[in-house]
């Protein structure tokens, strides 16, 4: 069956959007990984009281620290790479949505008016492109959306309703369990300090 002009245009448009988003976020991600983005404060600015610095300068300084910087950079590179392969393109699109929303909220919070307006339209444009791609791949995305939004009920097959009171005990235990590895780590790395703290509790 011969491809129509409309289908050819859709194919070219979809590939163009995928490549554009991949190039943009590959560039953003590699810039963070290589140390080319964030930071940038002068010695004078570093010695300036924080109340006298703009939110943009403060944010740029904070975002320059690890592991935040590497995490964001690697996430952007991964999402960009996923866009280039048909098998992973939807995963890449879904990864980009929270990444872009996060950037958008941060930019609206810390940037000056001019930059804020510019990045708002630019980033919302990227979100619009993502929406177009998700609609284009609707034969895959719509069934997945229906699957995750349908009602998933928890079986309630306990005959004695009083048994549910055990939940009041289980919930605190679930909160405590993640603290066990932390305690073991502190005992292994700072045994003296841990012993002093324990003795302090009982004296």
C-alpha distance (Angstrom), angle and dihedral (degrees) to the residues before:
residue distance angle dihedral
X1 . . .
X2 3.80 . .
X3 3.79 118.0 .
X4 3.80 114.0 -116.1
X5 3.79 123.9 -131.6
X6 3.80 89.6 -109.9
X7 3.80 91.6 54.0
X8 3.80 91.1 47.5
X9 3.80 90.3 50.9
X10 3.83 91.7 48.5
X11 3.79 90.9 50.2
X12 3.80 92.9 49.3
X13 3.82 91.7 45.5
X14 3.81 93.1 49.5
X15 3.81 92.7 48.1
X16 3.82 90.8 46.4
X17 3.81 92.4 52.1
X18 3.80 91.9 46.8
X19 3.80 92.6 50.0
X20 3.82 92.9 44.1
X21 3.81 93.6 51.8
X22 3.80 91.2 43.0
X23 3.81 92.8 52.3
X24 3.81 93.4 45.6
X25 3.78 97.0 49.7
X26 3.80 93.8 37.6
X27 3.80 86.2 56.5
X28 3.82 92.3 46.7
X29 3.79 92.5 46.7
X30 3.80 96.9 46.3
X31 3.79 89.8 47.1
X32 3.80 90.0 57.8
X33 3.80 94.0 44.0
X34 3.81 92.5 49.2
X35 3.81 93.0 46.9
X36 3.79 96.2 -110.7
X37 3.80 97.8 122.1
X38 3.81 132.8 58.2
X39 3.78 124.4 18.4
X40 3.77 111.6 56.5
X41 3.81 97.4 142.3
X42 3.79 116.5 149.1
X43 3.79 122.9 -128.7
X44 3.79 89.4 -105.5
X45 3.82 91.5 53.0
X46 3.81 91.6 48.8
X47 3.80 88.5 55.3
X48 3.81 92.7 47.5
X49 3.85 118.6 102.9
X50 3.80 109.0 -100.5
X51 3.82 91.7 -122.0
X52 3.80 88.9 63.1
X53 3.81 95.0 52.9
X54 3.78 124.3 87.1
X55 3.80 119.8 -111.2
X56 3.80 87.3 -114.9
X57 3.81 92.8 58.5
X58 3.81 92.3 45.0
X59 3.80 92.3 48.2
X60 3.80 93.4 46.5
X61 3.81 89.6 52.2
X62 3.81 94.1 48.8
X63 3.81 94.1 46.2
X64 3.81 89.4 54.7
X65 3.81 90.9 72.6
X66 3.79 127.5 96.0
X67 2.97 142.4 -80.9
X68 3.83 89.0 17.9
X69 3.79 94.0 59.3
X70 3.81 94.6 49.1
X71 3.81 92.5 43.9
X72 3.80 92.8 53.9
X73 3.79 92.5 43.5
X74 3.81 95.0 49.2
X75 3.81 91.3 45.2
X76 3.80 91.2 53.8
X77 3.81 92.7 47.1
X78 3.81 91.6 49.2
X79 3.81 93.1 48.9
X80 3.81 90.5 47.9
X81 3.81 92.2 49.9
X82 3.81 92.1 48.9
X83 3.81 90.0 56.8
X84 3.79 90.9 62.7
X85 3.80 95.8 62.2
X86 3.80 125.5 65.5
X87 3.79 91.8 -141.8
X88 3.81 93.6 57.1
X89 3.81 104.2 26.9
X90 3.82 94.7 105.3
X91 3.81 90.9 49.2
X92 3.79 88.8 51.7
X93 3.80 91.6 50.5
X94 3.80 92.3 49.2
X95 3.82 90.3 49.2
X96 3.79 91.8 51.2
X97 3.81 95.0 54.1
X98 3.85 96.8 70.3
X99 3.80 90.8 35.9
X100 3.80 92.0 56.1
X101 3.81 94.2 41.5
X102 3.81 89.1 51.3
X103 3.81 91.6 51.1
X104 3.80 90.7 45.7
X105 3.81 94.7 52.5
X106 3.81 92.0 45.5
X107 3.81 92.2 48.8
X108 3.81 92.1 48.5
X109 3.81 88.3 50.9
X110 3.79 103.6 46.5
X111 3.80 108.4 21.3
X112 3.77 128.5 91.5
X113 3.79 119.2 -107.5
X114 3.80 97.4 -94.6
X115 3.80 95.8 49.5
X116 3.79 90.6 39.1
X117 3.81 92.9 58.0
X118 3.79 93.3 43.5
X119 3.79 95.5 50.4
X120 3.81 92.1 42.7
X121 3.80 92.5 61.6
X122 3.80 92.9 39.0
X123 3.80 95.7 50.9
X124 3.79 94.9 41.2
X125 3.80 85.9 51.9
X126 3.80 89.1 57.0
X127 3.80 89.8 49.8
X128 3.80 89.0 51.4
X129 3.81 89.9 52.8
X130 3.80 89.9 50.6
X131 3.80 90.3 50.7
X132 3.81 89.4 52.1
X133 3.80 91.3 51.8
X134 3.80 93.5 47.0
X135 3.80 88.6 51.7
X136 3.80 90.7 47.9
X137 3.81 89.0 54.0
X138 3.81 91.4 42.6
X139 3.80 92.7 131.5
X140 3.81 86.0 70.3
X141 3.80 103.5 27.8
X142 3.81 100.2 46.6
X143 3.84 96.2 55.1
X144 3.80 89.3 47.1
X145 3.81 90.8 50.1
X146 3.79 91.7 50.0
X147 3.79 90.3 49.2
X148 3.80 95.5 53.4
X149 3.81 95.1 42.2
X150 3.78 99.0 48.0
X151 3.80 119.1 102.0
X152 3.79 113.2 -82.3
X153 3.77 107.7 -170.1
X154 3.79 124.3 -162.7
X155 3.82 112.3 -127.2
X156 3.80 111.4 -108.0
X157 3.76 100.4 -165.3
X158 3.80 99.2 140.2
X159 3.79 109.2 123.4
X160 3.79 95.9 -159.6
X161 3.80 107.5 60.7
X162 3.81 90.7 -161.8
X163 3.80 86.8 69.3
X164 3.79 87.9 76.0
X165 3.81 88.0 70.7
X166 3.80 86.4 77.3
X167 3.80 85.3 74.8
X168 3.81 88.0 73.4
X169 3.82 87.8 61.9
X170 3.79 98.0 37.9
X171 3.82 95.1 53.7
X172 3.85 95.2 59.2
X173 3.82 89.8 45.1
X174 3.79 90.6 53.0
X175 3.80 88.5 52.6
X176 3.82 92.3 50.2
X177 3.82 97.6 46.2
X178 3.85 96.3 72.6
X179 3.83 88.5 54.5
X180 3.82 91.6 62.4
X181 3.84 95.6 76.2
X182 3.80 89.2 47.5
X183 3.80 90.6 53.4
X184 3.81 91.9 48.8
X185 3.80 89.8 49.1
X186 3.81 92.1 51.9
X187 3.81 91.8 47.1
X188 3.82 90.4 51.6
X189 3.80 96.2 45.1
X190 3.83 103.7 30.5
X191 3.83 106.7 22.4
X192 3.82 95.5 155.3
X193 3.78 94.4 51.1
X194 3.81 91.3 47.4
X195 3.80 91.6 50.0
X196 3.81 91.4 49.5
X197 3.81 90.2 50.3
X198 3.81 92.1 49.4
X199 3.79 91.6 49.6
X200 3.80 89.1 48.8
X201 3.82 90.2 56.2
X202 3.80 92.0 55.4
X203 3.79 98.9 42.8
